[in-house]
Amino acid sequence: MSIEILSAGFSTTVQDPGRRGFAALGVSLAGAADAYSLRIGNLLVGNDETAAGLEISLLGPTLRFVGATRIAITGASIDAQCEGQALAGWRAIDLPAGAELRLGNCVRGARSYVSVLGGVQTPLVLGSRATDLRGGLGGMEGRALRRGDQLPTAPRINLAVTRLHVHPRWVNPLPDLDLANPTRLRVLPGSDELVRGQSLADHAWTVDPRNNRQGVGLNGPHLAAADTNDRVSEPVMPGTIQLPPDGRPIILGVDAQTVGGYPRIAHVIRADWPRLAQLRAGDVLAFLAVDYSQADAAWRAQRARIERISLALTVAIGN
């Protein structure tokens, strides 16, 4: 089984949960920017939640499925059509052999995901199929997909599908993926302090066009770090908020470098990474300061919701 790329869209990549354990070698996490949406998509089609799928940024591709399969579209709301029928997200969809899926603009949010039964089977690189665009690793030769690419999927999928079928059961992504504007992100304090009287949470921010998988630039009041001396580079990771000399914060994303020299003024909690991934230029953003116990509780609650979704879908598929 394979997927043929008829048109590539703006930036479509193969992603899974990411490439963990290699930060000491300077290798980025990479993986799905909104890993929550990819996980739920995998559960909807009956995959292990770590299977690789497609991440679509802003404008989607057109895909042809060589064999019959089952897919799910999650993440940002996106215009999706197959055989002239509009397709809803967050549910399983059976496609006959030769079906063409046309994905247009992301209507709300920045990134959509297509999960396919059996997962995308590009080669493993350092234990992951994720595309690291900055490092040129994984996926399809470490790059975004192009017209004419053929993506391998699970070789033996025995699915008796002769026509398009949209399953009625769906998953509600709230509260983990709220695409409302303004977006609220909860943050932990960073290791570096701002000048007295300044706080990220005191202001509204606007997402700058400097926005990609490596980081999200913010526009708003110019902030100043308490310590402006030159410093040794320190570890950073997705969610770290850095403050460059121009005073405009940058939130690091999944393709971020592993060390950096700018002050680390805050960190977006793990449970809010899905919302971070869906920011696009012009979106309004607000921050809410939380403590470590609140961050841990939010992460545990999100994992519990995913586990309940997994159990419900397992029972449904079994029936």
C-alpha positions as CSV (number, residue, x, y, z in Angstrom):
1,M,0.0,0.0,0.0
2,S,1.2,3.5,-0.7
3,I,0.1,7.1,-0.8
4,E,0.9,9.1,-4.0
5,I,1.4,12.9,-3.6
6,L,-0.5,14.6,-6.4
7,S,0.1,18.1,-5.0
8,A,2.2,18.9,-2.0
9,G,0.5,21.8,-0.3
10,F,2.5,24.5,1.6
11,S,4.5,22.2,3.9
12,T,3.5,18.6,4.4
13,T,5.8,16.3,6.3
14,V,5.9,12.8,7.8
15,Q,5.7,13.0,11.6
16,D,5.4,10.8,14.7
17,P,5.9,11.6,18.4
18,G,9.5,12.7,17.8
19,R,13.2,11.7,18.2
20,R,13.9,11.5,21.9
21,G,17.1,10.9,23.7
22,F,19.5,12.6,21.3
23,A,19.5,16.2,22.6
24,A,23.1,15.8,23.9
25,L,24.1,15.3,20.3
26,G,22.4,18.4,19.2
27,V,19.5,16.5,17.6
28,S,16.1,18.2,17.9
29,L,13.0,16.5,19.2
30,A,11.1,17.1,15.9
31,G,7.9,15.1,15.5
32,A,4.3,16.4,15.3
33,A,4.0,19.9,16.5
34,D,0.6,19.0,17.8
35,A,1.3,15.5,19.1
36,Y,-2.1,15.3,20.8
37,S,-4.0,15.6,17.4
38,L,-1.8,12.9,15.8
39,R,-2.3,10.6,18.7
40,I,-6.1,10.9,18.5
41,G,-6.0,10.4,14.8
42,N,-4.0,7.2,15.2
43,L,-6.5,5.9,17.8
44,L,-9.4,6.7,15.5
45,V,-8.0,4.5,12.7
46,G,-6.9,1.7,15.1
47,N,-3.1,2.4,15.1
48,D,-0.8,2.5,18.0
49,E,-0.8,6.1,19.1
50,T,2.9,6.5,18.1
51,A,2.4,5.6,14.4
52,A,3.7,8.1,11.8
53,G,1.2,10.3,9.9
54,L,1.2,13.5,7.8
55,E,1.4,17.0,9.3
56,I,-0.1,19.7,7.1
57,S,0.8,23.4,7.6
58,L,-1.8,26.0,6.5
59,L,-2.5,24.6,3.0
60,G,-2.9,20.9,2.4
61,P,-1.9,18.4,-0.3
62,T,-3.9,16.2,-2.7
63,L,-3.3,12.5,-1.9
64,R,-4.2,9.3,-3.9
65,F,-4.5,6.1,-1.8
66,V,-3.4,3.1,-4.0
67,G,-5.3,0.6,-1.8
68,A,-8.4,0.7,0.3
69,T,-7.7,2.2,3.7
70,R,-9.0,4.0,6.8
71,I,-7.9,7.6,7.6
72,A,-8.7,10.3,10.2
73,I,-8.2,14.0,9.9
74,T,-7.4,15.9,13.1
75,G,-5.8,19.1,14.3
76,A,-6.8,22.4,12.7
77,S,-10.1,22.7,10.9
78,I,-9.4,22.2,7.2
79,D,-11.3,22.0,4.0
80,A,-11.3,18.4,3.0
81,Q,-13.0,16.6,0.2
82,C,-13.1,13.1,-1.4
83,E,-15.2,12.1,-4.4
84,G,-17.0,15.5,-4.2
85,Q,-18.0,15.0,-0.5
86,A,-16.9,17.3,2.2
87,L,-15.2,15.4,5.1
88,A,-15.5,16.2,8.8
89,G,-12.6,15.9,11.1
90,W,-12.0,13.9,14.3
91,R,-13.6,10.6,13.0
92,A,-12.6,7.5,11.0
93,I,-13.2,7.6,7.3
94,D,-13.0,4.5,5.0
95,L,-11.6,5.1,1.5
96,P,-11.8,2.7,-1.4
97,A,-8.7,1.9,-3.5
98,G,-7.8,4.8,-5.8
99,A,-9.5,7.5,-3.7
100,E,-8.2,11.0,-4.0
101,L,-8.2,13.2,-0.9
102,R,-8.1,16.9,-1.5
103,L,-7.0,19.1,1.5
104,G,-7.4,22.8,1.2
105,N,-6.8,25.7,3.6
106,C,-6.6,25.3,7.4
107,V,-9.7,27.4,8.4
108,R,-8.9,27.6,12.1
109,G,-5.5,26.7,13.5
110,A,-2.3,26.2,11.6
111,R,-1.7,22.4,11.4
112,S,-3.8,19.4,10.4
113,Y,-2.9,15.7,10.6
114,V,-3.8,12.8,8.4
115,S,-3.5,9.4,10.1
116,V,-3.7,6.3,7.9
117,L,-4.3,2.7,9.0
118,G,-1.0,1.0,9.6
119,G,0.9,4.3,9.7
120,V,3.3,5.8,7.2
121,Q,6.3,3.5,6.9
122,T,9.2,5.7,5.9
123,P,12.6,4.5,7.2
124,L,13.5,4.9,10.9
125,V,16.3,7.4,11.6
126,L,17.5,7.4,15.2
127,G,14.4,5.4,16.2
128,S,11.9,7.8,14.6
129,R,10.2,8.5,11.3
130,A,9.8,12.2,12.1
131,T,10.9,14.8,9.6
132,D,13.4,17.2,11.1
133,L,13.4,20.0,8.5
134,R,16.2,21.9,10.2
135,G,18.5,18.9,10.5
136,G,17.4,17.1,7.3
137,L,16.6,13.9,9.1
138,G,13.7,11.3,8.7
139,G,10.5,11.3,6.8
140,M,11.0,11.6,3.0
141,E,14.8,12.4,2.8
142,G,14.5,14.9,5.6
143,R,12.3,17.3,3.6
144,A,8.8,18.4,3.0
145,L,6.8,16.2,0.6
146,R,6.8,17.0,-3.2
147,R,4.5,16.2,-6.0
148,G,5.2,12.6,-7.2
149,D,6.5,11.3,-3.9
150,Q,5.2,7.8,-3.0
151,L,4.8,7.1,0.7
152,P,4.8,3.5,1.8
153,T,2.2,2.4,4.4
154,A,1.5,-0.9,6.0
155,P,1.9,-3.6,3.2
156,R,-1.1,-5.8,4.1
157,I,-4.3,-4.0,4.9
158,N,-7.3,-6.3,4.4
159,L,-10.1,-3.8,4.4
160,A,-13.2,-4.6,2.4
161,V,-14.1,-1.0,1.3
162,T,-15.7,-0.4,-2.0
163,R,-17.1,3.1,-1.3
164,L,-16.4,6.2,0.8
165,H,-17.8,5.7,4.3
166,V,-17.6,8.3,7.2
167,H,-18.0,6.7,10.6
168,P,-20.5,8.6,12.8
169,R,-18.5,8.2,16.0
170,W,-16.2,11.2,16.6
171,V,-13.9,12.7,19.2
172,N,-14.4,16.1,20.7
173,P,-10.9,17.7,21.0
174,L,-11.9,20.1,23.7
175,P,-10.5,21.1,26.2
176,D,-7.0,20.0,25.0
177,L,-7.2,21.7,21.6
178,D,-9.2,24.9,21.9
179,L,-8.7,26.9,18.6
180,A,-10.4,30.0,20.0
181,N,-8.7,33.3,19.4
182,P,-7.3,34.7,21.7
183,T,-5.3,31.6,22.8
184,R,-4.3,31.2,26.4
185,L,-1.1,29.4,27.2
186,R,-0.1,28.4,30.8
187,V,3.6,29.0,31.6
188,L,6.1,28.1,34.3
189,P,8.7,30.6,35.4
190,G,12.0,30.5,33.6
191,S,15.5,30.5,35.0
192,D,16.0,34.2,34.0
193,E,14.1,37.1,35.5
194,L,12.6,40.1,33.7
195,V,13.2,43.7,34.9
196,R,11.0,44.4,37.9
197,G,7.5,45.3,37.1
198,Q,7.4,43.3,33.8
199,S,5.5,40.1,33.2
200,L,4.5,38.0,30.2
201,A,1.1,37.6,31.8
202,D,0.4,41.3,32.1
203,H,0.1,41.8,28.3
204,A,-1.7,40.5,25.2
205,W,0.6,39.4,22.4
206,T,0.2,38.9,18.7
207,V,1.8,36.1,16.7
208,D,4.4,37.5,14.3
209,P,4.9,36.1,10.7
210,R,8.2,34.7,12.1
211,N,6.4,31.5,12.9
212,N,7.4,28.0,12.0
213,R,8.2,24.6,13.6
214,Q,11.4,26.1,15.1
215,G,9.7,28.9,17.0
216,V,6.9,31.4,17.3
217,G,7.8,35.1,17.4
218,L,5.6,37.5,19.4
219,N,4.7,41.1,19.0
220,G,3.8,43.3,21.9
221,P,5.6,45.5,24.5
222,H,9.3,45.2,24.4
223,L,10.6,43.3,27.5
224,A,14.0,43.5,29.2
225,A,15.9,40.9,31.0
226,A,17.2,41.7,34.5
227,D,20.6,40.4,33.5
228,T,21.8,41.6,30.1
229,N,25.4,40.3,30.4
230,D,26.8,37.9,27.9
231,R,26.1,34.3,29.0
232,V,27.1,30.7,28.2
233,S,24.6,28.9,26.1
234,E,22.2,26.7,28.1
235,P,19.8,23.8,27.3
236,V,16.5,24.7,25.7
237,M,13.5,22.6,24.5
238,P,10.1,23.0,22.9
239,G,8.0,25.4,25.0
240,T,11.0,27.4,26.2
241,I,10.3,31.2,25.9
242,Q,13.5,33.1,25.0
243,L,14.0,36.8,25.1
244,P,16.3,38.1,22.3
245,P,18.0,41.6,22.6
246,D,15.2,43.2,20.6
247,G,12.8,42.5,23.6
248,R,10.3,40.4,21.6
249,P,9.8,36.9,23.0
250,I,10.2,33.7,21.0
251,I,8.5,30.4,22.0
252,L,10.5,27.5,20.8
253,G,8.9,24.7,18.8
254,V,9.6,21.0,18.2
255,D,12.3,21.8,15.6
256,A,14.2,24.1,18.0
257,Q,17.9,23.9,18.7
258,T,18.9,22.1,21.8
259,V,21.0,25.0,23.4
260,G,20.6,28.7,23.3
261,G,22.2,31.9,24.7
262,Y,19.1,34.1,25.1
263,P,17.5,34.5,28.6
264,R,14.9,31.8,29.3
265,I,12.1,33.8,30.8
266,A,9.3,31.2,30.9
267,H,8.2,27.8,29.7
268,V,4.9,26.7,28.1
269,I,3.6,23.7,30.0
270,R,3.4,20.4,28.2
271,A,-0.4,20.1,28.3
272,D,-0.6,23.4,26.2
273,W,1.8,22.4,23.5
274,P,-1.2,21.4,21.2
275,R,-2.5,25.0,21.4
276,L,1.0,26.4,20.8
277,A,1.3,24.3,17.7
278,Q,-1.9,25.8,16.2
279,L,-0.8,29.5,16.5
280,R,-0.7,31.3,13.2
281,A,0.4,34.9,12.2
282,G,-2.0,37.5,13.6
283,D,-3.4,35.3,16.4
284,V,-3.8,37.0,19.8
285,L,-2.1,35.2,22.7
286,A,-2.4,35.6,26.5
287,F,-0.2,33.9,29.1
288,L,-1.3,32.5,32.5
289,A,1.4,31.8,35.1
290,V,1.0,28.5,37.0
291,D,3.1,26.5,39.4
292,Y,4.7,23.0,39.0
293,S,1.9,21.2,40.7
294,Q,-0.7,22.8,38.4
295,A,1.4,21.9,35.4
296,D,1.7,18.3,36.5
297,A,-2.0,18.1,37.2
298,A,-2.8,19.5,33.7
299,W,-0.5,16.9,32.0
300,R,-2.0,14.0,34.0
301,A,-5.5,15.1,33.2
302,Q,-4.7,15.3,29.5
303,R,-3.2,11.8,29.5
304,A,-6.2,10.5,31.4
305,R,-8.5,11.9,28.7
306,I,-6.4,10.3,26.0
307,E,-6.6,7.0,27.8
308,R,-10.4,7.2,28.1
309,I,-10.6,8.0,24.4
310,S,-8.4,5.0,23.6
311,L,-10.6,2.7,25.7
312,A,-13.8,4.0,24.1
313,L,-12.5,3.6,20.6
314,T,-11.0,0.1,21.3
315,V,-14.4,-1.0,22.5
316,A,-16.1,0.6,19.4
317,I,-13.7,-1.0,16.9
318,G,-14.1,-4.4,18.7
319,N,-17.8,-4.2,18.2
